Amino acid sequence: MTKRQFKMASLAGAMALAMATGVNAEVRWSGVINAGVAVSDVSGTTTDDDGNTVPVKYIDRIYDKANFGDTSFGLNVSADIGHKWSVAAQLFAHGGHETLSFDWGFVTYQATDEVAFRAGRIKYPGNLVSEYPDVGYAYLWIRPPQELYGHLEVGASMTLEAINGASIEYMGMGDEWEWSIMGYLGEADEETMDHKQMHAARFQVSSDEFKFLLGANRSYMEQPGMTIMHEKWMTVLSAGAQMDWNNVIGYAEYVKSDTEDADILSTYAWYVTGGYRFGSLTPHLTYTELKQDSGIEQNTWTLGLRWDMAPSTAFKVEYQQIDAQAARSDAPAMTRGRAGLFNGVPDKMPVNMFSLALNFVF
């Protein structure tokens, strides 16, 4: 852990505990553990800084040939710290990384039963599962569809990790439906791009069986190493639906991303998932697609099985077939030398991948 990460993590935890202890509040602990492995049948090549073609051991940042990157651990703490005030924070560690990072942490002011304010580091609320992408127990897949939920620059920031800023949410309730309108602003510093001056909104309506979401996000990008995106506005529009009705489970989501004065980076991604619950077993099938005007394309078929083997514990197995297409020769430098989301060019298409995972919450 770096000094900066340690200070951020320690400060978040210390603030939460100190505030809670100061008012004799009950401190609540919970967490998530994911243990997983993925194996694919490819190797590949990429282009180094001098333009030479070189072999790569890890074909991309999503799927390694023998990858334990789906292994992770999160620990969160929350407490009510006074009338209408509460605080929460989470530390998280991903497989393959030796650091414990400050995942999210914020203070909430519940002004009325309908209106809530948040400030701090807030998980990105613009997609169906973007507020809990690392809680594997909460959804069918081993990992959410990466064509939309990945964080590579090729995906044109279809979703983000978290926002440093503030939000206001108005919530309403009918006989069977709940709905909310959220506005939020701030900034997000991702590995591939800094998003500044962010202003966004989300509308959501849900019942016990259904959930629908619409989102719009606009941010000013800063990344001197990527001239085509540096100091440009990006607009992301999203729509999603989720269902759990009479043992039928479904997800569908569509996201469109556009960059100012860079039509070649116009990108869309979508997926649809269907599953059926047979007692503790849920087989499911997903098709995902991503296309960018630069020529980058990727589509994935995922056949999976979830077994709820114990309370708060799920075992999952998946087979994926991934087909990807490389960018055009006149594409921006950041998309060259790669096919789809792969950081390199696989030695064959389609790529076959087999994954196993255990997900726990406590």
N, C-alpha and C positions, 0 to 999 in steps of 0.2 A: 504494500500500500504506500502511495506517495504521501508526502507530508500534507499536501493540499487535500487529498482524498480523506486522510485520517482526520484532519481538522474539520472538514465538512461533516463527515460521519459522526464524529464525537460531538460537534456542536448541535447537530439535529437531535441526537439522543439525549444529550444533557439538557437541552432546552425543554424537550418534551417532559422528561422526568422531573426537572426542577419546577416547572410550572405546575405539573400535576401534584407533586409532593407538597408544594406551597399551599395548596388549597385542600389538602387531605383527600384528593380525588383517587378513585380506583384506577390503577394502571392496568391496561389490558394488553396481553402479549399474544401474538399469533404468528404463523409462518407458513412457508411453502418449501418443499423439497422436490426437485425433479432429477431423476437419474435416467440417462438415456445414452444410446449408442446408435450410430448410423454407418452403414457400409455401402459403398457404391462400386460399380464395375468399370471405372474409367481412370485414366491418367490424363495428362494434358500438357499444353505449352502456353506460355505467355510472352509478352515483349518487355524487355528490360529498358532502363532509361536511355541506353544507347541505340535502341531500335533492334536489338538482336533477339532472335527467338530462343527461348530457354525453357527447359522442362520445369514443371512445378509439382511439388509434392501435394500441396493442398490446392485442389482445383478451384476453389472459391472460398468466400468467407461465410457461406451458408452450409455447404455440404462438403466435408472432408472425406477422403477415401476411407479412413477409419476414424470417425469423429465422435468424441465425447462432449461436444459443445452443447448438447441438450441437457447436460448435468448442471444444476444450479441450486442455490439456496437463498432464501429471503427470510428476514426476521423483521416484523413490524410491531410498533408500540403505539397505543392510542390512549387518550384519557379526556374526560370532561374536566375543564379547568375553571369552571365558574358558570354562572347563569348565561346560557346561550353560547358559550365558548367551548371549543374542543380543539385538540391538537393530535396529529398523527404523523408518523414517519416510518420509513422502511430502509434497511440496509440490504444490499443484494450482492451476491457473488456468482459469476458465471464460470462454467467449466473451461479450463484452459487459461484462466486469468488468475493471477495471484493477489488480486486486490479485492477489497470489500468496498463497494461504492455506495454513495448516497443516492438511492433510487428516487425517492420522493419524500416530501415532508411539507406539511402546510398547517395553517391554523384556520379554523372555520368559525364564522359568526352566524348563528341561526337567528336572523333578525325577527322573523315571524315563522309561522308554520309553513308559509309558502316561499319565503325569500331567504337565500343563504349566500354569504360571501366567503370566498376562500382567497388566501394569499400564501405564496411560498413556491415550492417546486411541485407542480401538479402534473399527474400523468395525462398524456394527450387524450382528449375526450372525443376526437372527431370520427372514430370508427367503432364498429360493433364491439371488438374486444381489445381496443388499444389502451384501455385503462387497466387491463390485467393480462397483458400478453405473456407474462412469465408464470402465470398461475395455470399450469397445465391441467390441473384437475377440473378447471372451470369450463373446458370445452372438449369437443370430440377428438380433435387432431393431436398429434404429438407436438407440432408447432403450427401456429396460424399460417395460412397460405403466404409464402414468402414473396410472391410476385406483387403482393399488396402490402404485407407487413414487414418485409425486409427493409433495411436502412441503408442500402447502397445508393450512390448518386445516380446509377442507371435507372433506378426506380423512381427518380425525380421526387423523392420525399412524399410518397403516398401516405405515410404515417410518420410520427415522430415519437421519441422516447418520452420526453416530458417538457413542460413549459415552466420557465421561471417568470412568474407573473401573478395575475389575479383573475378571479372570475366572479360573476354574479349569476345566480340561477333562480328562476321563478318556477315553482312547481304547482300543478293543479291536479285534482282528483275527481273522477266521476264515479258512477256506480261500479263499473268494471274496468275502467281504464285510468291510468295515470299518465300525465304528460309534463314536460318541462321544456323551458327555453333557457339556454345558457349563452352568455356572452363572455369572452375571455380575451385577454391581451397580455403581451409579454415578449419573451424571446426564447429560442431554443438553440443551444450550442451542440450540434451533432458532430460526429467524427468527420463527416464529409462536407459539412456546410453549416454556417452560422445563419440562423433565421432571426432577423431583428424586426422591430416595429410590428410585431404580429398583432392582428386584430381578426377575430373569428367569432362564429356563432354555431350553435348546434340546437336542433329541435328533435325531441325524442318522445315517443308515445309507446306505452307498454301495458300489457295485461299479464295474467298468470301464464298464458300460452304464447303470446306474440310480443314482438318488439320491432319498432320501426325507427329509423334514424336518418336525418338529413344534416349535412355539415358543410360549412364554407370557411375557408382559411386563406388569409392573404398575408404574406410576409416579405420582407426585404432581405435578399440573400447577400452574404459577404463571404467570399472565398477567393483571395487574390490569385490562387493557383488555377482557377477555372474562369477564365476571362468571359466565356459565353454566359456564365451565370452570375458573375460578380457584380454587385450593385444593381441587381435587377429584381423586379417584383415577381413573385410566384403566387399563383392562385390554385387552390386545390378544392374541388367539389366532391362530396361523397354522399352515397345513399346506401342504406343497408336494411335488411329484414331478417328476423330470427324467429323460429317457431319450435315449440315443444308441446305437441298436441296429440293426445291419444297414442302415445309411444312413437309418434312420427316426429323426427327432429330435422330441422332444416336451417341453413344459413344461405344468404345471398348478399353480395356486396359489389358495388361499382364505385371506382374512384377515377377522376380525371384531373390531370395536372398540366398547367400551362405556364410557360416562362416568358416574361416580357422580351420582345424583339428576338426570340429564339424559337421559331415554329418547329425547328428540327427536334427540339426537346419535348414537344407535346406528347404526353404519355397517358395511356389509360390502362387500368387493370380491373379484372372482375373475377369472381368465382361463384360457384354454386355448390352446396353440399346437401346431401340427403342421407338420412340414416333411420333405422328402426330399432327400437329397444325391445329385446326379448329377455325379460327379466333383468339379470345383471349384465347381459351381453348386448352390445350395440354395434353392428356392422355399419359401415358408412362409405360413401363414394363422393369424391370431390373432383371437379374440373376447374382449373385456374388458367387465366390467360393474361399476358402483358404484351403490349405493343407500344413502340415509340417510333416517331417519324424518322429517326436516324437509321432505322432498319432493325434495331434490336427487337427481338421477339422471344417469348418463352411461354410454353404451355405445359401443364403438369396434370396427369391423372394420379389420384391418390386413392388407393383401396385400403381401408383400415378396419380394425376391430378394437373396441374398448370393452374392458372387463372391469366392472366395479367390484373388486374382489373383497373389499372390506369398507366399513364406514370411513370416509375421507381418504380412500386409497383407490387408485385406478391403475390398471396395467393396460398398455396399448401396444399394438403391433401395426406396422404400415408397410405397404409396398408402393413405391412411386415410380412413374415413368415420365422423365423430363425431356422435352424436346426444345432446343434453343437455336436461335439464328443470330449470326454476327451482324454488326452494324455495317452500313455502307462505307465505302472508301473515303467519302467526303464528310463523314460524321465527325463530331467533336473529338478531340484527343482522349477525353475521359471515357469514351465508349469504344475506342479501337482496341484490337487485340483481345477481344472477349466475345463470348456468345451468350446472349441472354443475361442472366445474373451471374454467370460463371466468371470468375477472375482469371480468365484464360480461355483456351479453346479445347474442349474434351476431344479425345482421340476417336470418339464415335458418338453417334446419335441414333436413337435416344439413349439417355443415361438411365440406368436402372438403379434404384436405391431401396434398401431394406432397413427399417428402423424399429427399435424397441425402446420403451420408456416405462418408468414407474413414476407416478405423480402422487404426492402426499400434501395434505394441508393439516395444520394443527393449530 
